[in-house]
Amino acid sequence: MPLISKIIKKKAQSEVVATILLILLVVTAIGIITAFAIPFVRNQISKSDCLSVIGEDKLGISESMQYTCYNVSVSGNEMFVQIHIGDIYDKINGFSIELGGATTNTYDITKDSVSAGVSSYGSEIVEVPNATTERTYRISVAEAPQRLRVYPILTNGGKCDYSDSLTSIPACFSP
């Protein structure tokens, strides 16, 4: 009998030791994965400056029917777009306005240059609005766009996903 009880005690001890070793192995694996995963994710997020320039009240299209509208005239068709910039002026170099439909055209307005066909409404100078201000741009177009989007252009030259979009563009009204 004493021999059998020693064998049973050794088996019980080996199962406890095996369980403890498995638990230690899992905890170590989780620690190693966490040690590499968390810095990797933080690094990827810090590379993405777009997170700080996209969002509510950052860069947007004014939905005023007087300043964001399509105008058909004898002198040519025009799209008026009023852009609002929040507190991101120092983080961007400018923005792109995309007018989409059967044909999609993109117009860049940066602190250094402006795409052809873009002028400022009510001013000779075409410029990026300062922080927490708005500017209205006049863009010569061939046809009424079906979609209007605005994309931030970062100071490093990178372009983010669109920050605002309109799918219903009204005709301009004259008072």
N, CA and C of each residue as an Amber inpcrd file, in Angstrom:
protein
   525
   0.7770000  -1.1950000   0.0000000   0.0000000   0.0000000   0.0000000
   0.8250000   1.2690000   0.0000000   1.8950000   1.3520000   0.7440000
   2.6460000   2.5830000   0.7750000   3.2170000   2.9410000  -0.6020000
   3.5660000   1.9510000  -1.4160000   4.1150000   2.2090000  -2.7470000
   3.0620000   2.8430000  -3.6510000   1.8330000   2.3720000  -3.5790000
   0.7480000   2.8980000  -4.3990000   0.4290000   4.3410000  -3.9850000
   0.4240000   4.6160000  -2.7090000   0.1300000   5.9780000  -2.2730000
   1.2350000   6.9430000  -2.6770000   2.5010000   6.4970000  -2.7390000
   3.5930000   7.3560000  -3.2090000   3.4350000   7.6610000  -4.6920000
   3.0190000   6.6780000  -5.4880000   2.8150000   6.8850000  -6.9330000
   1.6680000   7.8670000  -7.1710000   0.5780000   7.7240000  -6.4260000
  -0.5710000   8.6200000  -6.5710000  -0.1770000  10.0520000  -6.1840000
   0.6170000  10.2070000  -5.1040000   1.0640000  11.5360000  -4.6940000
   1.9550000  12.1720000  -5.7550000   2.8480000  11.3630000  -6.3950000
   3.7250000  11.8980000  -7.4380000   2.9240000  12.3280000  -8.6570000
   1.8890000  11.5290000  -9.0240000   1.0330000  11.8990000 -10.1630000
   0.2930000  13.2030000  -9.8680000  -0.2160000  13.3280000  -8.6530000
  -0.9320000  14.5410000  -8.2760000  -0.0010000  15.7480000  -8.2930000
   1.2290000  15.5500000  -7.8270000   2.1970000  16.6470000  -7.8350000
   2.5740000  17.0210000  -9.2690000   2.7350000  16.0580000 -10.1590000
   3.1220000  16.3620000 -11.5400000   2.0040000  17.0850000 -12.2780000
   0.7380000  16.7900000 -11.9780000  -0.3780000  17.5170000 -12.5970000
  -0.4070000  18.9700000 -12.1230000  -0.1320000  19.1990000 -10.8600000
  -0.0920000  20.5630000 -10.3190000   1.0560000  21.3360000 -10.9540000
   2.2190000  20.7010000 -11.0530000   3.3850000  21.3510000 -11.6580000
   3.1000000  21.6560000 -13.1310000   2.4840000  20.7400000 -13.8620000
   2.1620000  20.9550000 -15.2770000   1.1810000  22.1110000 -15.4440000
   0.1740000  22.1840000 -14.5810000  -0.8010000  23.2780000 -14.6400000
  -0.1310000  24.6200000 -14.3700000   0.7250000  24.6620000 -13.3700000
   1.4380000  25.9060000 -13.0480000   2.3510000  26.3160000 -14.1990000
   3.0310000  25.3610000 -14.8100000   3.9030000  25.6800000 -15.9510000
   3.0930000  26.2000000 -17.1350000   1.9290000  25.6160000 -17.4020000
   1.0730000  26.1200000 -18.4810000   0.6050000  27.5440000 -18.1980000
   0.2150000  27.8100000 -16.9740000  -0.2160000  29.1670000 -16.6080000
   0.9260000  30.1510000 -16.7810000   2.1300000  29.7990000 -16.3470000
   3.3000000  30.6690000 -16.5210000   3.6170000  30.8890000 -17.9920000
   3.4830000  29.8370000 -18.7930000   3.7370000  29.9500000 -20.2300000
   2.7560000  30.9200000 -20.8870000   1.4710000  30.8230000 -20.5360000
   0.4570000  31.7210000 -21.0920000   0.7020000  33.1550000 -20.6480000
   0.9980000  33.3700000 -19.3790000   1.2590000  34.7220000 -18.8720000
   2.4880000  35.3230000 -19.5610000   3.5170000  34.5340000 -19.7570000
   4.7260000  35.0050000 -20.4450000   4.4170000  35.3520000 -21.8990000
   3.6350000  34.5150000 -22.5720000   3.2690000  34.7870000 -23.9700000
   2.4620000  36.0820000 -24.0720000   1.5260000  36.2710000 -23.1540000
   0.7370000  37.5110000 -23.1600000   1.6410000  38.7140000 -22.9110000
   2.5770000  38.6040000 -22.0170000   3.5200000  39.6950000 -21.7370000
   4.3680000  40.0370000 -22.9430000   4.8670000  39.0220000 -23.6390000
   5.7020000  39.2650000 -24.8260000   4.8900000  39.9060000 -25.9360000
   3.6910000  39.3820000 -26.1860000   2.8390000  39.9550000 -27.2460000
   2.4770000  41.3930000 -26.9020000   2.1360000  41.6590000 -25.6530000
   1.7830000  43.0150000 -25.2380000   2.9760000  43.9590000 -25.3660000
   4.1520000  43.4710000 -25.0420000   5.3570000  44.3140000 -25.1180000
   5.6220000  44.7830000 -26.5440000   5.2590000  43.9870000 -27.5360000
   5.4710000  44.3820000 -28.9250000   4.2390000  45.0430000 -29.5440000
   3.0610000  44.5850000 -29.1760000   1.8350000  45.0890000 -29.8000000
   1.5210000  46.5270000 -29.3990000   1.6340000  46.8590000 -28.1290000
   1.2710000  48.2040000 -27.6760000   2.1830000  49.2710000 -28.2920000
   3.5130000  49.1250000 -28.2880000   4.3420000  50.1320000 -28.9620000
   4.0820000  50.2020000 -30.4720000   3.7960000  49.0710000 -31.1000000
   3.5030000  49.0680000 -32.5340000   2.2500000  49.8740000 -32.8340000
   1.1960000  49.6600000 -32.0800000  -0.0560000  50.3910000 -32.2930000
   0.1380000  51.8750000 -31.9980000   0.8370000  52.2020000 -30.9240000
   1.1040000  53.6140000 -30.6160000   1.8910000  54.2870000 -31.7310000
   2.8620000  53.5970000 -32.2860000   3.6670000  54.1300000 -33.3680000
   2.8070000  54.3820000 -34.6030000   1.9300000  53.4470000 -34.9250000
   1.0600000  53.6160000 -36.0880000   0.0920000  54.7780000 -35.8980000
  -0.4290000  54.9350000 -34.7000000  -1.3550000  56.0350000 -34.4320000
  -0.6310000  57.3740000 -34.4800000   0.5840000  57.4330000 -33.9600000
   1.3120000  58.7030000 -33.9740000   1.7060000  59.1010000 -35.3920000
   1.8840000  58.1240000 -36.2840000   2.1900000  58.4340000 -37.6800000
   0.9890000  59.0240000 -38.3910000  -0.1610000  58.7160000 -37.9120000
  -1.3820000  59.1520000 -38.5800000  -1.8170000  60.5130000 -38.0430000
  -1.3440000  61.5580000 -38.6700000  -1.7250000  62.9100000 -38.2760000
  -3.1530000  63.2330000 -38.6940000  -3.7040000  62.3890000 -39.5440000
  -5.0630000  62.6330000 -40.0230000  -6.0860000  62.5920000 -38.8940000
  -5.8000000  61.8340000 -37.8550000  -6.7460000  61.7500000 -36.7400000
  -6.9580000  63.1060000 -36.0770000  -5.9440000  63.9510000 -36.1140000
  -6.0650000  65.2430000 -35.4430000  -6.6860000  66.3290000 -36.3310000
  -6.8690000  66.0560000 -37.6200000  -7.4350000  67.0820000 -38.4980000
  -8.7990000  66.7080000 -39.0610000  -9.2370000  65.4890000 -38.7960000
 -10.5560000  65.0750000 -39.2740000 -11.4730000  64.9410000 -38.0770000
 -12.6360000  65.4740000 -38.2090000 -13.6180000  65.3820000 -37.1420000
 -14.5320000  66.5860000 -37.1680000 -15.4640000  66.5580000 -36.2730000
 -16.4380000  67.6280000 -36.2150000 -15.7580000  68.9600000 -35.9100000
 -16.1290000  69.9750000 -36.6530000 -15.6440000  71.3420000 -36.4820000
 -14.1370000  71.4900000 -36.7280000 -13.5680000  70.6520000 -37.5990000
 -12.1470000  70.7640000 -37.9580000 -12.0180000  71.4080000 -39.3380000
 -12.4840000  70.7150000 -40.3660000 -12.4680000  71.2150000 -41.7400000
 -13.7820000  70.7910000 -42.3590000 -14.5810000  71.7420000 -42.7610000
 -15.9090000  71.3730000 -43.2450000 -16.4360000  72.2810000 -44.3260000
 -17.5390000  71.8440000 -44.9020000 -18.2390000  72.5770000 -45.9540000
 -19.4520000  73.2440000 -45.3190000 -19.5850000  74.5420000 -45.5180000
 -20.7620000  75.2480000 -45.0270000 -21.9540000  74.8480000 -45.8910000
 -23.0860000  74.5980000 -45.2570000 -24.2760000  74.2040000 -46.0030000
 -25.2010000  75.3800000 -46.2730000 -24.6600000  76.5830000 -46.2410000
 -25.4380000  77.7780000 -46.5420000 -25.7940000  77.7940000 -48.0210000
 -27.0940000  77.9270000 -48.3290000 -27.5270000  77.9430000 -49.7370000
 -27.0150000  79.1720000 -50.4810000 -26.5810000  80.1620000 -49.7570000
 -26.0660000  81.3750000 -50.3900000 -24.5980000  81.2340000 -50.7690000
 -23.8420000  80.4250000 -50.0130000 -22.4010000  80.3500000 -50.2250000
 -21.8870000  78.9860000 -50.6820000 -22.6890000  77.9430000 -50.6000000
 -22.3160000  76.6430000 -51.1510000 -23.4590000  76.2330000 -52.0650000
 -23.2470000  76.4930000 -53.3680000 -24.3250000  76.2590000 -54.3220000
 -23.7610000  76.2120000 -55.7440000 -24.6260000  75.7740000 -56.6710000
 -24.2690000  75.6960000 -58.0940000 -25.0100000  76.7990000 -58.8270000
 -24.2860000  77.5260000 -59.6830000 -24.8620000  78.6670000 -60.3850000
 -24.7030000  78.5010000 -61.8940000 -25.8150000  78.5610000 -62.6020000
 -25.7960000  78.5320000 -64.0700000 -25.9480000  79.9720000 -64.5420000
 -24.9910000  80.4400000 -65.3400000 -25.0770000  81.8080000 -65.8370000
 -24.6400000  81.8630000 -67.2920000 -24.8850000  82.9900000 -67.9170000
 -24.5160000  83.1900000 -69.3140000 -23.0030000  83.1490000 -69.4750000
 -22.2830000  83.6610000 -68.4860000 -20.8200000  83.7180000 -68.5710000
 -20.1610000  82.3720000 -68.2690000 -20.9020000  81.4040000 -67.7480000
 -20.3360000  80.0910000 -67.4530000 -20.8850000  79.5220000 -66.1640000
 -20.8240000  78.2270000 -66.0530000 -21.3180000  77.5590000 -64.8490000
 -20.2790000  77.6540000 -63.7430000 -20.7680000  77.9000000 -62.5310000
 -19.8640000  78.0730000 -61.3970000 -20.3700000  77.2820000 -60.2010000
 -19.4270000  76.8260000 -59.4380000 -19.7270000  76.1810000 -58.1630000
 -19.1520000  77.0670000 -57.0810000 -19.9700000  77.4570000 -56.1260000
 -19.5130000  78.2240000 -54.9760000 -19.4090000  77.2610000 -53.7920000
 -18.2720000  77.2880000 -53.1160000 -18.0450000  76.4030000 -51.9770000
 -17.4900000  77.2200000 -50.8220000 -18.1980000  77.2020000 -49.7030000
 -17.6950000  77.8780000 -48.5090000 -17.0740000  76.8290000 -47.5850000
 -15.8020000  77.0440000 -47.2460000 -15.0340000  76.1190000 -46.4150000
 -14.7970000  76.7480000 -45.0480000 -15.0350000  75.9540000 -44.0080000
 -14.7850000  76.3810000 -42.6270000 -13.5870000  75.5990000 -42.0920000
 -12.6490000  76.3020000 -41.4660000 -11.5040000  75.6550000 -40.8270000
 -11.5750000  75.9480000 -39.3370000 -11.4770000  74.8870000 -38.5400000
 -11.4750000  75.0290000 -37.0850000 -10.0840000  75.3700000 -36.5820000
  -9.6930000  74.7530000 -35.5160000  -8.4060000  75.0580000 -34.8820000
  -7.2530000  74.2220000 -35.4370000  -7.3030000  73.8720000 -36.7180000
  -6.2730000  73.0070000 -37.3290000  -5.3920000  73.7440000 -38.3230000
  -5.4500000  75.0370000 -38.3770000  -4.7060000  75.8080000 -39.3770000
  -3.2130000  75.4740000 -39.3710000  -2.6140000  75.3070000 -38.2050000
  -1.1800000  75.0210000 -38.1130000  -0.8420000  73.5810000 -38.4820000
  -1.8310000  72.7030000 -38.5500000  -1.5950000  71.2840000 -38.8480000
  -1.7810000  70.9410000 -40.3130000  -2.3540000  71.8770000 -41.0800000
  -2.5910000  71.6020000 -42.4990000  -1.8950000  72.6360000 -43.3720000
  -1.6220000  72.2150000 -44.6120000  -1.0720000  73.1260000 -45.6110000
  -2.1820000  73.6620000 -46.5060000  -3.3370000  73.0230000 -46.4480000
  -4.4560000  73.4240000 -47.2780000  -5.4720000  72.3050000 -47.3480000
  -6.2020000  72.2710000 -48.4700000  -7.2350000  71.2520000 -48.6310000
  -7.5180000  71.0670000 -50.1180000  -8.1850000  69.9590000 -50.4270000
  -8.6460000  69.6740000 -51.7840000 -10.1580000  69.6800000 -51.7790000
 -10.7340000  70.2850000 -52.8030000 -12.1740000  70.2570000 -53.0050000
 -12.4200000  69.3070000 -54.1700000 -13.2380000  68.3000000 -53.9450000
 -13.5650000  67.3290000 -54.9960000 -15.0110000  67.5390000 -55.4160000
 -15.2080000  67.7780000 -56.6990000 -16.5480000  67.9010000 -57.2670000
 -16.7810000  66.6450000 -58.0930000 -17.7130000  65.8160000 -57.6610000
 -17.9170000  64.5220000 -58.3060000 -19.2530000  64.4110000 -58.9970000
 -19.2710000  63.5230000 -59.9530000 -20.4590000  63.2310000 -60.7420000
 -20.0310000  62.2960000 -61.8580000 -20.5180000  62.5530000 -63.0700000
 -20.0780000  61.7530000 -64.2170000 -18.5740000  61.9090000 -64.4120000
 -18.0930000  63.1110000 -64.1490000 -16.6550000  63.3910000 -64.1580000
 -16.2970000  63.9800000 -62.7970000 -15.2240000  63.4900000 -62.2060000
 -14.7880000  64.0040000 -60.9070000 -13.5360000  64.8430000 -61.0820000
 -13.5710000  66.0450000 -60.5440000 -12.4190000  66.9460000 -60.5990000
 -12.0310000  67.3590000 -59.1880000 -10.7180000  67.4940000 -58.9800000
 -10.1980000  67.8860000 -57.6760000  -9.4320000  69.1960000 -57.8260000
  -9.6660000  70.1010000 -56.8960000  -9.0240000  71.4110000 -56.8980000
  -8.3010000  71.5990000 -55.5650000  -6.9900000  71.8350000 -55.6350000
  -6.1810000  72.0190000 -54.4290000  -6.0510000  73.4970000 -54.1090000
  -6.2360000  73.8090000 -52.8460000  -6.0190000  75.1630000 -52.3380000
  -5.0740000  75.0150000 -51.1530000  -3.8330000  75.4490000 -51.3400000
  -2.8390000  75.3380000 -50.2740000  -2.3230000  76.7300000 -49.9150000
  -1.4870000  76.7840000 -48.9070000  -0.9060000  78.0600000 -48.4900000
   0.0660000  78.5880000 -49.5370000   0.5240000  77.6830000 -50.4440000
   1.5100000  78.0590000 -51.4590000   0.9360000  78.2310000 -52.8540000
  -0.1300000  77.4970000 -53.1760000  -0.6400000  77.5230000 -54.5500000
  -2.1300000  77.2050000 -54.5940000  -2.7060000  77.4620000 -55.7720000
  -4.1320000  77.2290000 -56.0020000  -4.2920000  76.6010000 -57.3810000
  -5.1710000  75.6210000 -57.4950000  -5.4400000  74.9830000 -58.7850000
  -6.0870000  75.9730000 -59.7430000  -5.8700000  75.7390000 -61.0300000
  -6.4890000  76.5710000 -62.0660000  -8.0060000  76.4150000 -61.9960000
  -8.6960000  77.4960000 -62.2790000 -10.1500000  77.4700000 -62.2750000
 -10.7690000  77.8520000 -60.9440000  -9.9340000  78.1290000 -59.9340000
 -10.4340000  78.4930000 -58.6000000 -10.1360000  79.9650000 -58.3560000
 -11.1420000  80.6910000 -57.9120000 -10.9480000  82.0790000 -57.5040000
 -11.6840000  82.2820000 -56.1860000 -11.4240000  83.3910000 -55.5660000
 -12.0510000  83.6930000 -54.2900000 -13.3060000  84.5110000 -54.5300000
 -14.3280000  84.2450000 -53.7900000 -15.5770000  84.9870000 -53.8930000
 -15.4740000  86.2360000 -53.0290000 -15.5720000  87.3850000 -53.6410000
 -15.5370000  88.6430000 -52.9040000 -14.1480000  89.1560000 -52.5820000
 -13.1070000  88.5410000 -53.1640000 -11.7450000  88.9880000 -52.8870000
 -10.8540000  88.5990000 -54.0590000  -9.8070000  89.3590000 -54.2690000
  -8.8400000  89.0370000 -55.3260000  -7.8760000  87.9460000 -54.8870000
  -7.6500000  87.8280000 -53.5900000  -6.6530000  86.8990000 -53.0540000
  -7.3230000  85.5710000 -52.7000000  -6.7850000  84.4870000 -53.2610000
  -7.2600000  83.1450000 -52.9250000  -6.3220000  82.6040000 -51.8620000
  -6.8750000  82.3270000 -50.6820000  -6.0470000  81.8500000 -49.5820000
  -6.8000000  80.8390000 -48.7340000  -6.0530000  80.0870000 -47.9610000
  -6.6230000  79.1460000 -47.0010000  -7.1620000  79.9650000 -45.8320000
  -8.3760000  79.6680000 -45.3790000  -8.9020000  80.4200000 -44.2270000
  -8.0330000  80.2370000 -42.9850000  -7.9540000  81.2770000 -42.1820000
  -7.2600000  81.1720000 -40.8980000  -8.0800000  80.3030000 -39.9520000
  -7.5200000  80.0130000 -38.7970000  -8.2190000  79.1880000 -37.8120000
  -9.5600000  79.8130000 -37.4410000 -10.5530000  78.9990000 -37.3520000
 -11.9280000  79.3390000 -36.9770000 -12.5570000  80.3970000 -37.8740000
 -12.2020000  80.3890000 -39.1590000 -12.8210000  81.3010000 -40.1180000
 -13.3020000  80.5220000 -41.3440000 -13.9930000  81.2380000 -42.2370000
 -14.5220000  80.6440000 -43.4620000 -14.1380000  81.4800000 -44.6690000
 -14.0230000  80.8170000 -45.8050000 -13.7970000  81.4930000 -47.0850000
 -14.6950000  80.8190000 -48.1180000 -15.1380000  81.6020000 -49.0790000
 -15.9520000  81.0640000 -50.1700000 -15.1360000  81.1170000 -51.4500000
 -15.1550000  79.9980000 -52.1860000 -14.3890000  79.8600000 -53.4230000
 -15.3390000  79.6950000 -54.5950000 -14.9440000  80.2520000 -55.7260000
 -15.6960000  80.1410000 -56.9730000 -14.8960000  79.2200000 -57.8850000
 -15.5390000  78.1660000 -58.3720000 -14.8650000  77.1890000 -59.2220000
 -15.6420000  77.0730000 -60.5270000 -14.9400000  77.2690000 -61.6470000
 -15.5620000  77.1240000 -62.9630000 -15.7410000  75.6390000 -63.2680000
 -16.9750000  75.2560000 -63.6100000 -17.2810000  73.8470000 -63.8810000
 -18.0860000  73.7210000 -65.1640000 -18.0550000  72.5300000 -65.7580000
 -18.8040000  72.2700000 -66.9840000 -20.2430000  71.8550000 -66.6780000
 -20.4320000  71.1290000 -65.5830000 -21.7630000  70.6460000 -65.2340000
 -21.9390000  70.6430000 -63.7180000 -23.1880000  70.5280000 -63.3000000
 -23.4850000  70.5140000 -61.8680000 -22.9340000  69.2430000 -61.2290000
 -22.1570000  69.3700000 -60.1700000 -21.6470000  68.1760000 -59.4980000
 -22.7500000  67.4860000 -58.6920000 -22.6090000  66.1840000 -58.5330000
 -23.5570000  65.4200000 -57.7250000 -23.0600000  65.2420000 -56.2960000
 -21.7680000  65.4690000 -56.1140000 -21.1570000  65.2550000 -54.7990000
 -20.0500000  66.2900000 -54.6000000 -19.9020000  66.7190000 -53.3670000
 -18.8690000  67.6880000 -52.9980000 -18.1700000  67.1590000 -51.7580000
 -16.8410000  67.0620000 -51.8170000 -16.0540000  66.5910000 -50.6660000
 -14.8650000  67.5080000 -50.4520000 -14.4020000  67.5660000 -49.2040000
 -13.2090000  68.3410000 -48.8820000 -12.2330000  67.4250000 -48.1370000
 -10.9620000  67.4590000 -48.5780000  -9.8940000  66.6140000 -48.0390000
  -8.7900000  67.4900000 -47.4540000  -8.3690000  67.2660000 -46.2070000
  -7.2420000  68.0300000 -45.6550000  -5.9240000  67.6240000 -46.3160000
  -5.0610000  68.5990000 -46.5500000  -3.6910000  68.3470000 -47.0050000
  -2.7790000  68.7360000 -45.8420000  -2.0350000  67.7680000 -45.3320000
  -1.1920000  67.9880000 -44.1560000   0.0360000  68.8240000 -44.4930000
   0.6950000  69.3390000 -43.4740000   1.9000000  70.1440000 -43.6880000
   3.0290000  69.3280000 -44.3000000   3.0110000  67.9970000 -44.1100000
   4.0490000  67.1510000 -44.7310000   3.6850000  66.7590000 -46.1540000
   2.5570000  67.2580000 -46.6740000   2.1460000  66.9750000 -48.0490000
   1.1780000  65.8170000 -48.1820000   0.9830000  65.0570000 -47.1250000
   0.0530000  63.9330000 -47.1790000  -1.3820000  64.4070000 -47.2440000
  -2.2210000  63.6100000 -47.8990000  -3.6360000  63.9440000 -48.0170000
  -4.4470000  62.9170000 -47.2440000  -5.3580000  63.3990000 -46.4190000
  -6.1980000  62.5300000 -45.6030000  -7.4710000  62.1750000 -46.3570000
  -8.2490000  61.2750000 -45.7700000  -9.5590000  60.9460000 -46.2950000
 -10.4490000  62.1810000 -46.1470000 -11.5650000  62.2030000 -46.8480000
 -12.3940000  63.4060000 -46.8020000 -12.9260000  63.6530000 -45.4030000
 -13.0090000  64.9300000 -45.0540000 -13.4680000  65.3020000 -43.7190000
 -14.9180000  65.7580000 -43.7250000 -15.4360000  66.1090000 -44.8860000
 -16.8380000  66.5110000 -44.9850000 -17.3120000  66.2630000 -46.4080000
 -18.6200000  66.0530000 -46.5430000 -19.1790000  65.7140000 -47.8420000
 -20.6130000  66.2260000 -47.9420000 -20.9990000  66.6370000 -49.1440000
 -22.3790000  67.0000000 -49.4330000 -22.8260000  66.2110000 -50.6620000
 -24.0290000  65.6670000 -50.6140000 -24.5580000  64.9510000 -51.7820000
 -25.7530000  65.6660000 -52.3800000 -26.2010000  66.6860000 -51.7230000
 -27.2940000  67.4870000 -52.2410000 -26.8060000  68.9320000 -52.3530000
 -26.5740000  69.3650000 -53.5840000 -26.0100000  70.6930000 -53.8060000
 -27.0990000  71.5760000 -54.4190000 -27.5000000  72.6040000 -53.6980000
 -28.6070000  73.4460000 -54.1890000 -28.1530000  74.4150000 -55.2710000
 -29.1420000  74.9030000 -56.0130000 -28.8800000  75.9890000 -56.9620000
 -28.7800000  77.2780000 -56.1670000 -27.9140000  78.1780000 -56.6480000
 -27.7560000  79.4640000 -55.9670000 -29.0160000  80.2920000 -56.1500000
 -29.3530000  81.0630000 -55.1540000 -30.4990000  81.9560000 -55.2710000
 -29.9970000  83.3880000 -55.2710000 -30.7330000  84.2300000 -55.9510000
 -30.3890000  85.6550000 -55.9980000 -31.4110000  86.4110000 -55.1920000
 -30.9760000  87.2560000 -54.2650000 -31.9450000  88.0280000 -53.4550000
 -32.6030000  89.1220000 -54.2490000
